[in-house]
Amino acid sequence: DGYFEQVVRQCRYSSKDLQGIEFIDSYVFNKVEDIRFNSTVGKYVGYTEHGVYNAEAWNKGPVLAQELGELERVCKGNAPIYYSA
């Protein structure tokens, strides 16, 4: 018994061109995805009532600016390591 909470952060590389990189940050509670940030969409999208509420708040504040920077910091910064493997 209890609760299950998970955050999944992914960099999806579709080609060696750095323009083809996508950053996804998903928040899951009890095996249901509540909210997701997708760098291609450029904002948070909620999939449950709680997720929609948070998406509206997070898209208005400094949280969104931080997520927008993750594509550059995490994905593009690690692309040479990924492509060399």
C-alpha positions in Angstrom: 0.0 0.0 0.0 1.0 3.6 -0.4 1.6 6.0 -3.2 3.8 5.9 -6.3 5.3 9.1 -7.6 7.7 9.2 -10.5 9.4 11.9 -12.6 10.7 10.8 -16.0 13.1 13.2 -17.9 14.0 12.2 -21.4 16.1 13.6 -24.2 14.9 12.2 -27.5 17.5 12.4 -30.3 16.2 11.9 -33.8 19.3 12.8 -35.7 22.8 14.2 -35.2 21.4 17.6 -36.1 21.0 19.4 -32.7 17.7 20.8 -34.0 16.2 17.3 -33.9 16.4 17.0 -30.1 13.3 16.9 -27.9 13.2 17.3 -24.1 10.3 15.7 -22.2 9.7 16.0 -18.4 6.8 13.8 -17.2 5.2 13.7 -13.7 3.4 10.5 -12.9 1.3 9.7 -9.8 0.0 6.2 -9.1 0.9 5.2 -12.7 -1.1 8.0 -14.2 0.7 10.8 -16.0 -0.6 14.1 -14.6 1.5 16.6 -16.4 4.1 16.8 -19.1 6.5 19.4 -20.4 7.6 18.9 -24.0 10.2 21.3 -25.5 8.6 20.9 -28.9 5.2 22.2 -27.5 7.1 24.7 -25.3 4.8 24.5 -22.3 3.3 22.2 -19.7 0.2 20.2 -20.6 -2.0 18.6 -17.9 -3.8 15.3 -18.4 -5.7 15.1 -15.2 -7.6 17.7 -13.2 -4.6 18.1 -10.9 -2.3 18.2 -13.9 -4.3 20.9 -15.7 -4.3 23.0 -12.5 -0.5 22.7 -12.2 0.1 23.3 -15.9 -1.8 26.6 -15.8 0.2 27.7 -12.8 3.6 26.5 -14.0 3.2 28.0 -17.5 2.8 31.5 -15.9 5.8 31.4 -13.5 9.5 30.9 -13.5 9.2 27.1 -13.6 8.5 27.3 -17.4 11.6 29.4 -18.0 13.7 26.8 -16.2 12.2 24.0 -18.2 12.9 25.8 -21.5 16.6 25.9 -20.5 16.8 22.2 -19.8 16.9 21.4 -23.6 20.1 23.4 -23.9 21.7 22.4 -20.6 20.8 18.7 -20.5 20.1 17.4 -23.9 22.3 19.5 -26.2 25.1 19.5 -23.6 25.1 15.7 -23.5 24.5 15.1 -27.3 28.3 14.6 -28.1 28.4 11.8 -25.4 25.3 10.2 -26.7 26.4 10.3 -30.4 29.9 8.9 -29.6 28.5 5.7 -28.0 
